Amino acid sequence: MSTNPPGRAFGWSALAAAFAVLAVLALAPAPARAQAPTRVKLATLAPTGSSFHQILQAMAEKWKAAPGGGANVTIYTDGRMGGEADMVKRMRVGQLNAAMLSVTGLAEIDDSVTALQNLPMMFRSLDEVDYVREQLRTVIERKFEAKGFIVLFWGDAGWVYFYSRKPGAMPDDFKPMKMFSWAGDNQTADRWREAGFHPVLLEPTDILTGLQTGLIDVVSTPPVYALAGQFYGPAPHMLELPWAPLVGGTVISKKTWDSMSPAARAVMLKAAQEAGDQIRLRSRVESAEAIEAMKKRGLKVTPANAEVTAAWRAASEAMYPKIRGTTVPADLFDRVTQLLAQRRAAEAAAAAAPAPATQPAAAKP
């Protein structure tokens, strides 16, 4: 018979059981806590309320709903974070996480991207622009990742045209004029200067003031930006010559991107690529609409006939030897010209091929 009082025996056994339960709880995995959303600060030169801004806002809503907390995106429009070179610097020091940039800004990260834009009169259609971008994107995106940036999507604002204070058509008409050239893109300014033009380096946010004060006489820009920036007021003459596409893309720092879960990144990348598709489609439709809207407000459009187009093409091709290896890396310049030659040859062969013979209908019994 036990000599311990019944109450003491019960107390020890209860205490032992309690310790056992605590030990099991200690070894059990802790319940997962909800991950706080990542804060992403994204900058762009796009105007507030523009279609570009609206598409970024829609993308941001999808990012917020991504699994694992997603991301809370703050969008800074109108160049509030400075010019594009400033945006890249801010991303490198962590003051910004992402930016929607033109090729001029993207080239601050890696100059391979210049092959998509800095080739005047090289592309003859926006379909060619799309084709070359898709062929080169993997190579370019790997270079960007090696520099610490992830390309979320590519986009463009359609064709760039010349808007001037005085009318002009031939290259010699524009040589006496002071031409806007993007601040930071010194190599392109050098190519203009070597060809006999007079570039003036400015930030895009200073274009309107520059036109109003006479600091510049002509700006090359897509119609959407000419309308939004009201450049058509002091520069009411447009030469309808597709000079080059304005290509861009949105990038995020690899450090920020890697901090989010794979599930979240998959959803966010899909939303970003959808945004890029929408920007390309919307900008091309809006380009035609913007030209019509500016014409109603006094814009005078000079069509580029065959003679004018040939003159500008000759002037552009004269620049190619100096563009190759300076403004655009030589290997990518060669790759673009090769891709376009192959595509055009295939299209010409398809157009020249005889149509398949129509088989006569079988006679009915």
C-alpha positions as CSV (number, residue, x, y, z in Angstrom):
1,M,0.0,0.0,0.0
2,S,1.3,3.5,-0.8
3,T,2.3,5.6,2.1
4,N,1.8,8.8,0.0
5,P,-1.5,10.6,0.7
6,P,-3.9,10.3,-2.3
7,G,-3.8,14.1,-2.9
8,R,0.0,14.3,-3.2
9,A,0.1,11.3,-5.6
10,F,-2.5,13.0,-7.8
11,G,-0.6,16.3,-7.7
12,W,2.7,14.7,-8.9
13,S,1.0,12.8,-11.7
14,A,-0.9,15.9,-12.9
15,L,2.3,18.0,-12.8
16,A,4.2,15.4,-14.9
17,A,1.4,15.3,-17.4
18,A,1.5,19.1,-17.7
19,F,5.2,19.0,-18.3
20,A,4.7,16.4,-21.1
21,V,2.1,18.6,-22.8
22,L,4.4,21.6,-22.6
23,A,7.2,19.6,-24.1
24,V,5.1,18.6,-27.1
25,L,3.9,22.1,-27.6
26,A,7.5,23.4,-27.6
27,L,8.5,20.9,-30.3
28,A,5.5,21.7,-32.5
29,P,6.0,24.2,-35.3
30,A,4.8,27.7,-34.5
31,P,1.7,28.8,-36.4
32,A,2.6,30.8,-39.6
33,R,2.2,34.5,-39.2
34,A,0.9,36.6,-42.1
35,Q,3.8,38.2,-44.0
36,A,3.7,42.0,-44.1
37,P,3.4,43.4,-47.6
38,T,6.6,44.6,-49.2
39,R,6.7,48.3,-49.8
40,V,7.6,49.2,-53.3
41,K,8.3,52.8,-54.4
42,L,8.0,53.2,-58.2
43,A,8.9,56.3,-60.1
44,T,8.1,57.4,-63.7
45,L,8.1,60.5,-65.9
46,A,4.6,59.6,-67.1
47,P,2.0,62.4,-66.3
48,T,-0.5,61.9,-63.5
49,G,-3.8,60.5,-64.9
50,S,-2.3,59.4,-68.2
51,S,-3.0,56.0,-69.5
52,F,0.5,54.9,-68.5
53,H,-0.3,56.0,-64.9
54,Q,-3.7,54.3,-64.9
55,I,-2.2,51.0,-66.1
56,L,0.5,51.1,-63.4
57,Q,-2.3,51.7,-60.8
58,A,-4.2,48.7,-62.0
59,M,-1.0,46.6,-61.8
60,A,-0.4,47.9,-58.3
61,E,-3.8,46.6,-57.2
62,K,-3.0,43.2,-58.5
63,W,0.3,43.3,-56.6
64,K,-1.4,44.2,-53.4
65,A,-3.6,41.0,-53.7
66,A,-0.6,38.7,-54.4
67,P,-0.1,35.8,-52.0
68,G,2.2,36.0,-49.1
69,G,1.3,39.7,-48.4
70,G,2.0,40.9,-51.9
71,A,3.3,44.5,-52.2
72,N,2.0,48.0,-51.5
73,V,3.1,50.1,-54.4
74,T,3.5,53.9,-54.2
75,I,3.7,55.5,-57.7
76,Y,5.6,58.8,-58.1
77,T,4.6,60.4,-61.5
78,D,5.6,63.6,-63.3
79,G,9.3,63.2,-62.7
80,R,8.9,63.9,-59.0
81,M,11.9,61.7,-58.3
82,G,14.0,63.6,-60.8
83,G,15.2,62.6,-64.2
84,E,15.6,59.0,-65.3
85,A,19.3,58.9,-64.4
86,D,18.3,60.2,-60.9
87,M,15.8,57.4,-60.6
88,V,18.4,54.7,-61.4
89,K,20.7,56.3,-58.8
90,R,17.9,56.2,-56.2
91,M,17.2,52.6,-56.9
92,R,20.8,51.7,-56.4
93,V,20.9,53.3,-52.9
94,G,17.5,51.9,-51.9
95,Q,15.5,55.2,-52.0
96,L,13.4,53.7,-54.8
97,N,12.6,50.1,-55.6
98,A,11.3,50.3,-59.1
99,A,10.9,52.7,-62.1
100,M,9.3,52.8,-65.5
101,L,12.0,54.2,-67.8
102,S,12.7,54.9,-71.4
103,V,15.8,53.5,-73.1
104,T,17.7,56.5,-72.0
105,G,17.2,55.7,-68.3
106,L,17.5,51.9,-68.8
107,A,20.9,52.5,-70.5
108,E,22.1,53.8,-67.2
109,I,21.9,50.2,-66.1
110,D,23.1,48.4,-69.2
111,D,23.6,49.9,-72.7
112,S,22.4,46.7,-74.5
113,V,18.9,48.2,-74.4
114,T,19.9,50.9,-76.9
115,A,19.5,48.4,-79.7
116,L,15.8,48.6,-79.2
117,Q,15.6,52.3,-79.9
118,N,18.7,54.3,-80.7
119,L,18.7,53.3,-84.4
120,P,17.0,56.1,-86.4
121,M,15.0,55.0,-89.4
122,M,16.1,51.4,-88.8
123,F,12.6,50.1,-88.2
124,R,10.0,50.4,-90.9
125,S,7.0,49.2,-88.8
126,L,6.0,48.7,-85.2
127,D,5.7,45.0,-86.0
128,E,9.4,45.1,-86.7
129,V,10.0,46.8,-83.3
130,D,8.0,44.1,-81.6
131,Y,9.8,41.3,-83.4
132,V,13.3,42.6,-82.6
133,R,12.4,43.2,-79.0
134,E,11.2,39.6,-78.6
135,Q,14.3,38.2,-80.2
136,L,16.7,40.2,-78.0
137,R,14.8,40.4,-74.7
138,T,16.3,37.3,-73.1
139,V,19.9,38.5,-73.7
140,I,19.1,42.0,-72.4
141,E,17.2,40.8,-69.4
142,R,20.1,38.5,-68.3
143,K,22.4,41.5,-68.5
144,F,20.1,43.6,-66.4
145,E,19.8,40.8,-63.8
146,A,23.6,40.6,-63.6
147,K,23.6,44.3,-62.8
148,G,21.0,43.8,-60.0
149,F,17.7,44.6,-61.7
150,I,14.8,42.5,-62.9
151,V,12.9,43.6,-66.0
152,L,9.2,43.4,-65.2
153,F,7.8,44.3,-68.6
154,W,8.7,46.1,-71.9
155,G,6.6,48.8,-73.5
156,D,6.7,51.6,-76.0
157,A,4.9,54.8,-76.8
158,G,4.8,54.3,-80.5
159,W,6.7,56.4,-83.1
160,V,8.6,59.6,-82.3
161,Y,8.0,62.6,-84.6
162,F,9.5,66.0,-84.9
163,Y,7.6,69.0,-83.5
164,S,9.1,72.4,-84.3
165,R,8.6,76.1,-83.8
166,K,9.0,76.7,-87.6
167,P,7.9,74.3,-90.4
168,G,10.5,71.9,-91.8
169,A,10.6,68.8,-93.9
170,M,14.1,68.0,-95.2
171,P,17.1,67.4,-92.9
172,D,18.7,70.6,-94.0
173,D,15.5,72.5,-92.7
174,F,16.2,71.3,-89.2
175,K,20.0,71.7,-89.1
176,P,19.8,75.5,-88.1
177,M,17.3,74.6,-85.3
178,K,18.2,73.9,-81.7
179,M,17.1,70.3,-81.1
180,F,16.1,68.8,-77.8
181,S,18.4,65.9,-76.8
182,W,17.8,63.9,-73.7
183,A,20.1,64.9,-70.8
184,G,22.5,62.1,-70.0
185,D,22.4,60.6,-73.5
186,N,25.6,62.4,-74.6
187,Q,26.4,59.8,-77.3
188,T,23.2,60.5,-79.2
189,A,23.8,64.2,-78.9
190,D,27.3,63.6,-80.4
191,R,25.8,61.8,-83.3
192,W,23.4,64.7,-84.0
193,R,26.3,67.2,-83.8
194,E,28.5,65.1,-86.1
195,A,25.6,65.1,-88.6
196,G,25.4,68.9,-88.6
197,F,22.5,69.4,-86.2
198,H,22.5,71.5,-83.0
199,P,21.4,69.3,-80.0
200,V,20.7,70.9,-76.6
201,L,20.8,68.6,-73.6
202,L,17.7,68.9,-71.4
203,E,15.6,66.9,-69.0
204,P,12.2,66.0,-70.5
205,T,10.5,67.9,-67.7
206,D,12.1,71.1,-69.1
207,I,11.0,70.7,-72.8
208,L,7.9,73.0,-72.6
209,T,9.9,75.8,-70.9
210,G,12.7,75.3,-73.4
211,L,10.3,75.7,-76.3
212,Q,8.5,78.7,-74.8
213,T,11.8,80.6,-74.1
214,G,13.5,79.6,-77.4
215,L,16.2,77.5,-75.7
216,I,15.1,74.8,-78.1
217,D,13.3,75.0,-81.4
218,V,12.4,71.3,-82.1
219,V,11.6,68.2,-80.0
220,S,11.3,64.6,-81.1
221,T,8.6,62.8,-79.1
222,P,5.6,60.6,-79.5
223,P,2.2,62.3,-80.0
224,V,0.9,61.2,-76.6
225,Y,3.7,63.2,-74.9
226,A,3.4,66.1,-77.2
227,L,-0.3,66.4,-76.3
228,A,0.1,65.8,-72.6
229,G,3.0,68.2,-72.4
230,Q,1.3,70.8,-74.6
231,F,4.4,71.0,-76.8
232,Y,2.2,71.7,-79.8
233,G,1.6,75.2,-78.5
234,P,5.0,76.7,-78.9
235,A,6.0,74.0,-81.5
236,P,2.9,73.9,-83.8
237,H,4.5,72.1,-86.8
238,M,4.8,68.3,-86.9
239,L,6.8,66.3,-89.5
240,E,4.9,63.1,-90.0
241,L,8.1,61.0,-90.3
242,P,8.4,57.8,-88.1
243,W,11.9,58.6,-86.8
244,A,12.3,55.9,-84.2
245,P,10.1,54.1,-81.6
246,L,10.2,55.4,-78.0
247,V,10.9,52.1,-76.1
248,G,10.9,51.6,-72.4
249,G,10.4,49.2,-69.6
250,T,9.8,48.8,-65.9
251,V,12.5,47.4,-63.7
252,I,12.7,46.5,-60.0
253,S,15.8,46.0,-57.9
254,K,16.7,42.4,-57.6
255,K,17.1,42.8,-53.8
256,T,13.5,43.9,-53.5
257,W,12.3,41.2,-55.9
258,D,14.1,38.4,-54.2
259,S,12.7,39.5,-50.8
260,M,9.2,38.3,-51.9
261,S,7.9,34.7,-52.1
262,P,8.1,32.8,-55.4
263,A,4.2,32.5,-55.3
264,A,3.9,36.3,-55.0
265,R,6.5,36.9,-57.7
266,A,4.7,34.7,-60.2
267,V,1.4,36.6,-59.7
268,M,3.2,40.0,-59.8
269,L,5.2,39.2,-62.9
270,K,2.0,38.1,-64.8
271,A,0.3,41.4,-63.8
272,A,3.4,43.3,-64.9
273,Q,3.5,41.7,-68.3
274,E,-0.2,42.3,-68.8
275,A,0.5,46.0,-68.0
276,G,3.2,46.1,-70.7
277,D,0.9,44.6,-73.3
278,Q,-1.8,47.2,-72.4
279,I,0.7,50.1,-72.6
280,R,1.8,49.1,-76.1
281,L,-1.7,48.7,-77.4
282,R,-3.1,51.8,-75.7
283,S,-0.2,54.0,-76.8
284,R,-0.5,53.1,-80.4
285,V,-4.2,53.9,-80.5
286,E,-3.7,57.1,-78.5
287,S,-1.0,58.3,-80.9
288,A,-3.4,58.6,-83.7
289,E,-6.0,60.2,-81.4
290,A,-3.5,62.6,-80.0
291,I,-2.5,63.9,-83.5
292,E,-6.2,64.5,-84.3
293,A,-6.7,66.3,-81.0
294,M,-3.6,68.5,-81.6
295,K,-4.7,69.3,-85.2
296,K,-8.0,70.7,-83.8
297,R,-5.9,73.0,-81.6
298,G,-3.8,74.3,-84.3
299,L,-1.1,71.7,-85.1
300,K,0.0,71.8,-88.7
301,V,1.1,68.4,-90.0
302,T,3.6,68.1,-92.9
303,P,3.4,64.6,-94.5
304,A,6.7,62.9,-95.3
305,N,6.6,62.1,-99.0
306,A,9.0,59.6,-100.7
307,E,11.6,62.3,-101.3
308,V,11.6,63.5,-97.7
309,T,11.7,59.9,-96.3
310,A,14.6,59.0,-98.6
311,A,16.6,62.1,-97.5
312,W,16.1,61.3,-93.8
313,R,16.9,57.6,-94.4
314,A,20.2,58.6,-96.1
315,A,21.0,61.0,-93.2
316,S,20.3,58.3,-90.7
317,E,22.3,55.6,-92.5
318,A,25.3,58.0,-92.7
319,M,25.2,58.0,-88.9
320,Y,25.2,54.2,-88.5
321,P,29.0,53.6,-88.7
322,K,29.4,55.9,-85.7
323,I,26.3,54.6,-83.9
324,R,27.7,51.1,-84.1
325,G,30.0,50.4,-81.2
326,T,29.4,53.8,-79.4
327,T,25.6,54.6,-79.1
328,V,24.7,50.9,-79.6
329,P,27.0,47.9,-78.8
330,A,28.5,46.6,-82.0
331,D,27.3,43.0,-81.5
332,L,23.7,44.1,-80.9
333,F,23.8,46.5,-83.8
334,D,24.8,43.7,-86.1
335,R,22.2,41.4,-84.6
336,V,19.4,43.9,-85.2
337,T,20.4,44.5,-88.8
338,Q,20.6,40.7,-89.3
339,L,17.2,40.1,-87.8
340,L,15.6,42.7,-89.9
341,A,17.2,41.6,-93.1
342,Q,16.1,38.0,-92.5
343,R,12.6,39.0,-91.7
344,R,12.2,41.3,-94.7
345,A,13.7,38.7,-97.0
346,A,11.2,36.1,-95.7
347,E,8.3,38.6,-96.2
348,A,9.4,39.4,-99.7
349,A,9.7,35.7,-100.6
350,A,6.2,35.0,-99.2
351,A,4.8,37.9,-101.2
352,A,6.4,36.8,-104.4
353,A,5.4,33.1,-104.0
354,P,2.6,32.1,-106.4
355,A,-0.8,31.5,-104.8
356,P,-1.7,27.9,-104.4
357,A,-3.8,26.5,-107.2
358,T,-7.5,26.2,-106.5
359,Q,-8.6,22.6,-106.8
360,P,-11.7,22.1,-108.9
361,A,-14.7,21.0,-107.0
362,A,-15.4,17.2,-107.4
363,A,-18.2,16.4,-109.8
364,K,-21.4,15.2,-108.2
365,P,-22.5,11.8,-109.2
